[in-house]
Amino acid sequence: MTYKIKTPEGIIIPRSDNQKDYLQQIGENCLTFGVGPAGTGKTFLAVAIGVELLMRQFNEHTKKGSVKRMIITRPAVEAGENLGFLPGDMTEKVDPYMRPIFDALNDTLGPMKAEQFFEESIIEVAPIAFMRGRTLKDAVIILDEAQNTTRAQMKMFLTRIGNNTKTIVNGDMSQIDLKGGREVSGLVQAVRILPSLDNIGITRFTEDDVVRHPVVKAIIRAYVEDERTDQ
């Protein structure tokens, strides 16, 4: 398999074995889970692959296997999935939750092209609550920060999958922010019951895959060790 991702802003190459496995799982499966700590490249690589597949539709030589749109969602846990009280239009309401996605799109697609695709609804971003009732086809669908979905939200999201889709679900199960601690994370349940099914893959990232500043890797290891001590 080729591990290079071609985007308008350049070629992206995975920087760890798990990143290579992640790209392979996405290439081979309809649904892929990427789980592990922050800074391991899950979101960035998912967006980059989405951009590559999206751009293929504009090239006659690569049109096969392309998609017509990219749909990116994440749970707006801090606002209780009710964004109505926040000022501004919908884009301004969800911006704080989607900022990492916007940054990845600008880095891989370029700010002008990204803005054009938003205006033409080729790329769509929305809280997960807005996915209900839809059937999503001919698309790359990315669910980010999936550890903060409830079990009902995850089931609802996964049953939106239509024909010719690549669905990517990312999350860090050490950073679950669901209120009260009573609700089981939808990501925890999904990675427990689904990866044995056909056409579903999973990559488990570790602190060794962190590609941010070296201090981030050290911080994650310190927290992991502290949690082991507590147990």
Residue, then its C-alpha position, 0 to 999 in steps of 0.5 A: m500500500t502507498y502511505k503517501i497522502k496527496t493534498p493540494e498543499g503537499i504530500i503527507i507521509p505517516r511518521s509512525d508504524n501506527q500511523k501507517d496502519y491507520l492509513q491502511q485500515i482506512g483504505e481497506n475498510c468502510l469504517t475505521f476507528g482511531v483511538g489513542p492519546a492526543g497529538t498522535g495525528k488521528t484528526f490531521l490524517a483523517v482530514a488529509i485522507g478526506v481531502e485527497l478523496l475529495m479532490r479525486q472527483f476533479n481529476e478524470h484519471t483518479k475519479k474512481g474511488s472519489v467522494k462528492r463531499m466531506i462531512i465532519t462532526r464532533p460532540a459539543v459536550e461543553a454546550g450540552e449539544n444545545l448551541g442556541f444560546l451562543p451568539g452568532d450564526m451556526t458557523e460561529k456557534v460551532d467554531p470553538y469545537m471545530r477549530p482543530i478541524f478547520d486548522a487541518l483543512n487549511d493545512t491540507l486544502g488551503p484556506m481559499k479552497a477550504e472556504q470555497f468548499f464550505e460555501e458550496s457545501i462540499i465540506e460540512v461541519a456540524p455537531i453530532a446532534f445535527m446528523r440525526g435522520r440523515t443518510l450519508k453517501d458518496a462521502v468521507i465522514i469524520l467523527d472527531e472527539a468520539q469519546n464524548t459521544t453517548r452510546a445513543q449518539m454513536k449508534m445514531f451516527l454509525t447508522r447514517i452510513g450510506n453507499n460509497t462512504k469512508t467513515i472515520v471515528n477518532g477519540d481518546m478514551s482517557q479524555i472522556d468529558l461526559k457529565g456526571g460520569r454515569e453515561v458510558s462513552g459511545l466510543v468505549q462501547a463501539v470499540r468493544i463490540l464492532p471491530s470483529l465485524d467485516n469491513i471495520g478496522i481499528t488502530r490503537f495509538t500509544e504515546d510513542d506515536v505522539v508527533r507534537h512537541p516532545v514534552v507532550k509525549a513525556i506528559i502523556r507518559a507521566y499521566v499513564e504511569d500515575e494512573r497505573t500507580d493509582q490502580 
